[in-house]
Amino acid sequence: MAADAVFIHHSDSSGYKFDEEHPFDPLRLTLTIDLLKDVKALTEDQLTTPPPYSDDELLSLVHRTDYLTAVKKLSEDTLTDDSRILAQQYGLHTEDTPVFPGMHKAAMTIVRGSLAAAEAVMTGQVKHAFHLAGGLHHAFPDRASGFCVYNDAAVAIKYIRQSFGARVLYIDTDVHHGDGVQWVFYDDPDVCTYSIHETGKFLFPGTGFVHEKGTDHGFGACFNVPLEPYTEDESWLESFNVTLRKVIEAFKPDVIISQHGCDAHAYDPLSHIHCSMRIYSEIPAIIHELAHAYTDGRWIALGGGGYDIFRVVPRAWALVWLTMIEHPIAQRIAAGEIVELPDSWLERWSLLSPNKLPPYWMDDLSEIEAMPRRQEIAEKNRMVQSIAIQDL
């Protein structure tokens, strides 16, 4: 633990790997932890391991029993014609989310990590917790989707609601809409889901429009901010700041759970948003501020997407932890200083990276092509902002 924060990690999380060519690569975890160690912001002793893998009944708070049974069976069997049919029934025989050996154990380990983070914060052991491997926000109660087998964020939120009765604000900054979490809590007035993402008009999963506001008692506790393709830093941050501050002021949560997918970067190969590392410095800073203003500091952060695994993910995720612990690097970056990445980390990983590694924590913006129609994109995003929060 450091500065009232805990870093949760289990080595078995690296077993969550579909195949060698799949974009969801657990090497992201190693790269991030290694970077934090090299800047002396994390030691081996500070890595907190969640409880051992087990068939935890808490999974059934979100996932159907038949789905859990199918995942366990498919995790152990060699694929046959019958098992392929079974996998297809549950979204597990697709290009995005194929079956892999040990799938249940690896996915369960990730769920346990997010539950451990929730437990640490809600019992008052720490104010903040970061579980790097978490944030698998696309999984549904009855099926896998979008690289996600179990929805660890939804399970952690259900656990918090059941055990502590707390009002939860879920903030999702992944470039893809946090659909799985949204639909699990679509009728729950005590769980507010907020997702800022590239519009579903052009990007998976094709949802997350401003009219999706919840149903029944949960109407008005769901907020979506779908942004135009090629949105850049200024418009992204304006949209985030304007809408999130209105939402949290109206909802008044007891705890924040945030998902830190870092695939809205211009370098990411799976989306069209055109931001730089600036947003990944400011996102955790804003959430940190709001947690201390509204939830007595209670903040649980999870990982998520991010597919430029060398140039973007390690810096973005490391900045979440550096912000949580109020590390001097985060403070220097916030003050506008140019801060170099450690030579040791750059030398260690440069030979594996398919692209030249950036030498600084923040991007050299001259290396990111400016987008045409910037003003038009910003105006469209302002229209979305106003509609998203018009009822607050």
C-alpha positions as CSV (number, residue, x, y, z in Angstrom):
1,M,0.0,0.0,0.0
2,A,1.1,3.6,-0.7
3,A,-0.6,6.9,0.1
4,D,-3.8,5.2,1.1
5,A,-4.0,3.1,-2.1
6,V,-3.6,-0.5,-3.0
7,F,-2.4,-2.1,-6.2
8,I,-4.1,-5.4,-6.9
9,H,-2.5,-8.0,-9.2
10,H,-2.4,-11.7,-9.6
11,S,0.1,-13.4,-12.0
12,D,-2.7,-15.8,-13.2
13,S,-4.3,-12.8,-14.9
14,S,-1.7,-13.2,-17.6
15,G,-3.4,-16.5,-18.5
16,Y,-6.3,-14.5,-20.0
17,K,-4.9,-14.8,-23.5
18,F,-6.9,-15.9,-26.5
19,D,-4.1,-16.6,-29.0
20,E,-0.9,-15.1,-30.3
21,E,-2.5,-13.0,-33.0
22,H,-5.3,-11.6,-30.8
23,P,-5.1,-7.9,-30.0
24,F,-6.0,-8.4,-26.3
25,D,-2.5,-9.2,-25.1
26,P,-1.8,-9.6,-21.3
27,L,1.8,-8.4,-22.0
28,R,0.2,-5.0,-21.3
29,L,0.1,-5.8,-17.6
30,T,3.8,-6.7,-17.5
31,L,4.8,-3.6,-19.4
32,T,2.8,-1.3,-17.0
33,I,4.0,-2.9,-13.8
34,D,7.6,-2.9,-15.1
35,L,7.3,0.8,-15.9
36,L,6.0,1.6,-12.4
37,K,8.8,-0.4,-10.8
38,D,11.4,1.5,-12.9
39,V,10.2,4.8,-11.7
40,K,10.2,3.5,-8.1
41,A,6.4,4.0,-7.8
42,L,5.7,0.3,-7.1
43,T,7.7,-2.5,-5.4
44,E,7.1,-6.2,-5.4
45,D,6.0,-5.9,-1.8
46,Q,3.3,-3.4,-2.7
47,L,1.6,-5.8,-5.2
48,T,-1.4,-7.2,-3.4
49,T,-2.6,-10.6,-4.5
50,P,-6.3,-11.3,-4.4
51,P,-7.6,-14.5,-2.8
52,P,-6.8,-17.7,-4.7
53,Y,-8.9,-18.8,-7.6
54,S,-12.1,-20.6,-6.6
55,D,-15.6,-21.2,-8.0
56,D,-17.0,-18.1,-6.3
57,E,-20.7,-17.9,-5.9
58,L,-20.5,-14.1,-6.4
59,L,-20.3,-14.7,-10.2
60,S,-23.9,-15.7,-10.1
61,L,-24.8,-12.2,-8.9
62,V,-24.4,-11.3,-12.6
63,H,-24.0,-14.4,-14.8
64,R,-26.5,-17.1,-15.4
65,T,-25.8,-20.6,-14.1
66,D,-26.0,-22.2,-17.6
67,Y,-23.5,-19.7,-18.9
68,L,-21.0,-20.4,-16.1
69,T,-21.4,-24.1,-16.6
70,A,-20.7,-23.7,-20.3
71,V,-17.6,-21.6,-19.7
72,K,-16.2,-24.2,-17.3
73,K,-16.9,-27.0,-19.7
74,L,-15.4,-25.2,-22.7
75,S,-12.3,-24.3,-20.7
76,E,-11.4,-27.9,-20.3
77,D,-12.5,-29.7,-23.4
78,T,-10.9,-30.0,-26.8
79,L,-13.3,-28.4,-29.2
80,T,-15.5,-30.8,-31.0
81,D,-18.5,-30.2,-33.2
82,D,-20.8,-30.4,-30.2
83,S,-18.7,-28.1,-28.1
84,R,-18.4,-25.6,-31.0
85,I,-22.2,-25.4,-31.1
86,L,-22.3,-24.9,-27.3
87,A,-19.7,-22.1,-27.6
88,Q,-21.7,-20.4,-30.3
89,Q,-24.7,-20.3,-28.1
90,Y,-22.8,-18.3,-25.5
91,G,-20.8,-15.9,-27.7
92,L,-17.6,-18.0,-27.3
93,H,-16.8,-19.2,-30.8
94,T,-16.2,-15.8,-32.5
95,E,-13.2,-14.0,-33.9
96,D,-13.4,-11.5,-31.0
97,T,-13.9,-13.9,-28.1
98,P,-12.7,-17.5,-29.0
99,V,-12.5,-20.3,-26.5
100,F,-9.0,-20.9,-24.9
101,P,-7.7,-23.4,-22.5
102,G,-8.0,-22.3,-18.8
103,M,-10.5,-19.6,-19.8
104,H,-12.7,-20.0,-16.7
105,K,-9.8,-19.9,-14.2
106,A,-8.2,-16.8,-15.9
107,A,-11.4,-14.9,-16.1
108,M,-12.3,-15.9,-12.5
109,T,-8.9,-14.6,-11.4
110,I,-9.7,-11.2,-12.9
111,V,-13.1,-11.1,-11.2
112,R,-11.5,-11.9,-7.9
113,G,-9.1,-9.0,-8.3
114,S,-11.9,-6.5,-8.9
115,L,-13.8,-8.0,-5.9
116,A,-10.6,-7.6,-3.7
117,A,-10.3,-4.0,-4.8
118,A,-13.9,-3.3,-3.9
119,E,-13.5,-5.1,-0.6
120,A,-10.4,-3.0,0.3
121,V,-12.1,0.3,-0.4
122,M,-15.6,-0.5,1.0
123,T,-14.2,-1.9,4.3
124,G,-12.1,1.2,4.8
125,Q,-8.7,-0.5,4.5
126,V,-7.7,2.1,1.8
127,K,-9.4,5.0,0.0
128,H,-8.2,3.9,-3.5
129,A,-7.6,0.6,-5.2
130,F,-6.3,-0.2,-8.7
131,H,-6.9,-3.5,-10.4
132,L,-5.0,-3.4,-13.7
133,A,-6.4,-6.6,-15.2
134,G,-10.0,-5.7,-14.6
135,G,-12.5,-3.7,-16.7
136,L,-13.9,-6.5,-18.9
137,H,-17.1,-4.4,-19.5
138,H,-18.7,-6.1,-22.6
139,A,-19.6,-9.5,-21.0
140,F,-23.3,-10.1,-20.5
141,P,-25.1,-12.3,-18.0
142,D,-25.7,-15.0,-20.6
143,R,-22.8,-14.6,-23.1
144,A,-19.3,-13.4,-23.8
145,S,-18.7,-10.4,-26.0
146,G,-15.9,-8.1,-27.2
147,F,-12.9,-10.0,-25.6
148,C,-14.8,-10.3,-22.3
149,V,-15.8,-13.6,-20.7
150,Y,-16.9,-12.5,-17.2
151,N,-17.9,-8.9,-16.4
152,D,-15.7,-8.2,-13.3
153,A,-16.9,-4.6,-13.0
154,A,-20.6,-5.6,-12.9
155,V,-19.8,-8.4,-10.3
156,A,-17.9,-5.9,-8.1
157,I,-20.8,-3.4,-8.3
158,K,-23.4,-6.1,-7.4
159,Y,-21.2,-7.1,-4.5
160,I,-21.0,-3.5,-3.3
161,R,-24.7,-3.1,-3.6
162,Q,-25.4,-6.4,-1.8
163,S,-22.9,-6.1,1.0
164,F,-22.7,-2.4,1.7
165,G,-25.8,-0.8,0.2
166,A,-23.7,1.9,-1.4
167,R,-24.7,4.1,-4.3
168,V,-22.2,3.4,-7.1
169,L,-21.1,5.7,-10.0
170,Y,-19.5,3.7,-12.7
171,I,-17.3,5.8,-15.1
172,D,-16.2,4.2,-18.4
173,T,-13.7,6.0,-20.5
174,D,-12.9,3.1,-22.9
175,V,-13.4,4.1,-26.5
176,H,-16.0,1.3,-26.8
177,H,-19.3,1.8,-25.0
178,G,-19.5,0.0,-21.7
179,D,-22.6,-1.9,-22.8
180,G,-22.4,-5.0,-20.5
181,V,-22.3,-3.0,-17.4
182,Q,-25.0,-0.6,-18.6
183,W,-27.5,-3.3,-19.4
184,V,-26.9,-5.2,-16.1
185,F,-27.9,-2.0,-14.1
186,Y,-30.3,-0.4,-16.6
187,D,-33.2,-0.6,-14.2
188,D,-31.2,0.1,-11.0
189,P,-31.6,3.7,-9.6
190,D,-28.7,3.2,-7.2
191,V,-26.1,2.4,-9.9
192,C,-25.3,5.3,-12.2
193,T,-23.5,4.2,-15.4
194,Y,-21.6,6.9,-17.3
195,S,-19.8,6.0,-20.6
196,I,-17.9,8.4,-22.9
197,H,-16.9,6.6,-26.1
198,E,-16.8,6.8,-29.9
199,T,-20.3,6.8,-31.3
200,G,-21.8,3.4,-31.9
201,K,-22.7,4.6,-35.4
202,F,-19.3,3.5,-36.5
203,L,-17.7,1.3,-33.7
204,F,-18.4,-1.9,-31.8
205,P,-20.7,-2.6,-29.9
206,G,-23.0,-0.2,-31.8
207,T,-24.8,1.1,-28.7
208,G,-24.3,3.9,-26.2
209,F,-26.5,6.6,-27.7
210,V,-27.7,9.6,-25.7
211,H,-31.3,8.3,-25.6
212,E,-30.2,5.2,-23.6
213,K,-31.1,6.6,-20.2
214,G,-32.3,3.6,-18.2
215,T,-35.7,1.9,-17.7
216,D,-38.3,1.7,-14.9
217,H,-36.8,2.9,-11.6
218,G,-33.4,3.2,-13.2
219,F,-34.5,5.8,-15.7
220,G,-32.2,8.8,-15.4
221,A,-29.3,6.8,-13.9
222,C,-27.7,6.0,-17.2
223,F,-25.6,8.5,-19.2
224,N,-23.9,8.2,-22.5
225,V,-21.6,10.7,-24.3
226,P,-21.0,9.3,-27.8
227,L,-18.3,11.3,-29.5
228,E,-17.6,11.9,-33.2
229,P,-14.8,10.0,-34.9
230,Y,-11.5,11.9,-34.9
231,T,-12.4,13.8,-31.8
232,E,-9.2,15.4,-30.4
233,D,-8.0,16.2,-26.8
234,E,-9.8,19.6,-26.3
235,S,-13.2,18.4,-27.4
236,W,-12.8,15.0,-25.6
237,L,-11.9,16.7,-22.3
238,E,-14.5,19.4,-22.6
239,S,-17.2,16.7,-23.1
240,F,-15.9,14.7,-20.2
241,N,-15.6,17.6,-17.8
242,V,-19.0,19.2,-18.6
243,T,-21.0,16.0,-18.4
244,L,-19.3,14.0,-15.6
245,R,-19.3,16.9,-13.2
246,K,-23.1,17.4,-13.8
247,V,-23.7,13.7,-13.4
248,I,-21.8,13.3,-10.1
249,E,-23.3,16.4,-8.6
250,A,-26.8,15.1,-9.3
251,F,-26.3,11.4,-8.4
252,K,-24.2,11.9,-5.3
253,P,-22.5,8.4,-5.2
254,D,-20.9,6.7,-2.2
255,V,-18.2,5.2,-4.3
256,I,-16.7,5.5,-7.8
257,I,-15.7,2.6,-10.0
258,S,-13.8,3.7,-13.1
259,Q,-12.8,1.7,-16.2
260,H,-9.7,3.0,-17.9
261,G,-9.6,1.6,-21.3
262,C,-7.0,3.6,-23.1
263,D,-8.0,3.0,-26.8
264,A,-9.1,6.5,-27.6
265,H,-5.5,7.4,-28.4
266,A,-4.6,8.3,-32.0
267,Y,-2.2,5.4,-32.2
268,D,-4.8,2.8,-31.2
269,P,-5.6,0.4,-34.2
270,L,-9.2,-0.4,-33.2
271,S,-10.9,3.0,-33.1
272,H,-11.1,6.4,-34.7
273,I,-10.8,8.8,-31.8
274,H,-7.7,11.0,-32.2
275,C,-6.5,11.9,-28.7
276,S,-3.1,12.0,-27.1
277,M,-1.6,11.1,-23.7
278,R,-3.0,14.4,-22.4
279,I,-6.4,12.8,-21.8
280,Y,-4.8,9.9,-19.9
281,S,-3.1,12.3,-17.6
282,E,-6.2,14.3,-16.9
283,I,-8.8,11.5,-16.6
284,P,-7.4,10.0,-13.4
285,A,-6.7,13.6,-12.1
286,I,-10.4,14.5,-12.6
287,I,-11.7,11.3,-11.0
288,H,-9.3,11.6,-8.1
289,E,-10.5,15.2,-7.4
290,L,-14.2,14.1,-7.7
291,A,-13.7,11.1,-5.4
292,H,-12.4,13.3,-2.6
293,A,-15.1,15.9,-3.2
294,Y,-18.1,13.4,-3.3
295,T,-17.2,10.0,-2.0
296,D,-14.8,10.6,0.8
297,G,-12.1,9.4,-1.5
298,R,-13.6,5.9,-2.2
299,W,-12.4,5.1,-5.7
300,I,-11.8,1.7,-7.4
301,A,-10.0,1.8,-10.8
302,L,-9.9,-1.0,-13.3
303,G,-8.1,-1.4,-16.6
304,G,-9.9,-2.2,-19.9
305,G,-9.1,-1.9,-23.6
306,G,-6.0,-0.5,-25.2
307,Y,-4.3,-2.1,-28.2
308,D,-1.2,-0.1,-28.8
309,I,0.4,-2.1,-26.0
310,F,3.9,-0.6,-26.1
311,R,3.5,3.1,-26.8
312,V,0.2,3.9,-25.1
313,V,-1.1,1.4,-22.6
314,P,1.9,1.4,-20.1
315,R,2.0,5.1,-19.9
316,A,-1.8,5.5,-19.6
317,W,-2.3,2.9,-16.9
318,A,0.8,3.9,-15.0
319,L,-0.6,7.4,-14.8
320,V,-3.7,6.1,-13.0
321,W,-1.5,4.7,-10.2
322,L,0.8,7.7,-10.1
323,T,-2.2,9.9,-9.7
324,M,-3.7,7.7,-7.0
325,I,-0.6,7.9,-4.9
326,E,0.1,11.5,-5.7
327,H,3.5,10.6,-7.1
328,P,5.9,13.5,-8.1
329,I,5.8,12.4,-11.7
330,A,2.0,12.9,-11.9
331,Q,2.4,16.3,-10.2
332,R,5.2,17.4,-12.6
333,I,3.2,16.4,-15.6
334,A,0.1,18.2,-14.3
335,A,2.3,21.3,-13.9
336,G,3.3,21.1,-17.6
337,E,6.8,19.8,-17.2
338,I,8.3,17.5,-19.9
339,V,9.1,14.3,-18.0
340,E,11.2,11.6,-19.6
341,L,10.5,7.9,-19.4
342,P,13.2,5.8,-17.7
343,D,16.0,4.7,-19.9
344,S,16.0,1.3,-18.3
345,W,12.4,0.7,-19.4
346,L,13.0,2.0,-22.9
347,E,16.1,-0.1,-23.4
348,R,14.4,-3.2,-22.1
349,W,11.3,-3.1,-24.3
350,S,12.4,-1.2,-27.4
351,L,13.6,-4.3,-29.3
352,L,10.1,-6.0,-28.8
353,S,8.1,-3.0,-29.8
354,P,7.0,-2.8,-33.4
355,N,7.2,1.0,-33.2
356,K,9.7,3.4,-31.8
357,L,8.9,4.0,-28.2
358,P,8.2,7.6,-27.1
359,P,10.9,9.0,-24.8
360,Y,8.5,11.1,-22.7
361,W,5.4,10.5,-20.6
362,M,3.4,12.9,-22.7
363,D,3.3,12.8,-26.5
364,D,5.2,15.1,-28.9
365,L,2.0,16.5,-30.6
366,S,4.0,17.2,-33.7
367,E,4.1,13.5,-34.3
368,I,0.3,13.2,-34.2
369,E,-1.4,14.4,-37.4
370,A,-3.9,17.2,-36.8
371,M,-7.5,16.5,-38.0
372,P,-9.5,18.5,-40.5
373,R,-13.0,19.6,-39.5
374,R,-11.9,20.1,-35.9
375,Q,-14.5,22.8,-35.3
376,E,-17.3,20.8,-36.9
377,I,-16.5,17.8,-34.7
378,A,-16.3,19.9,-31.6
379,E,-19.7,21.4,-32.3
380,K,-21.3,18.0,-32.9
381,N,-19.8,16.8,-29.6
382,R,-21.3,19.9,-27.8
383,M,-24.7,19.0,-29.0
384,V,-24.3,15.5,-27.6
385,Q,-23.1,17.0,-24.3
386,S,-26.2,19.1,-23.9
387,I,-28.6,16.3,-24.8
388,A,-26.8,13.8,-22.4
389,I,-27.4,16.0,-19.4
390,Q,-30.5,18.0,-20.4
391,D,-32.6,16.4,-17.6
392,L,-30.2,17.1,-14.8
